[in-house]
């Protein structure tokens, strides 16, 4: 099942909450929500960069991305290692194909 990729322009209240949890010195204006995989908070430039790249290079992981300024966020912690989580999810179908047992010469020849 594919995850939703949502770029959110945060309201002032959401920005305050995100800064409170992620650090007051961080420049936070946007959030990038990656479904059940996690989320990240940052500037518009940071979040849009990841949004466009991930939307294009991970079609096995994400549906078409959505941009919105009206989204209710209940959990404001950034997910550590989000890139690695997405890479692992993207590579998991490939691992399944590679881990299938190979048939030997006689098994192929005699169909066993």
Secondary structure, 3 states (H helix, E strand, C coil): CCECCEEEECCHHHHHHHHHHHCCCCCCCEEEECHHHCEEEECHHHHHHHHHHHHHHCCCCECCCEEECCCCCCCCCCCCCHHHHHHHHHHHHHHHHHCCCCCCHHHHHHCC
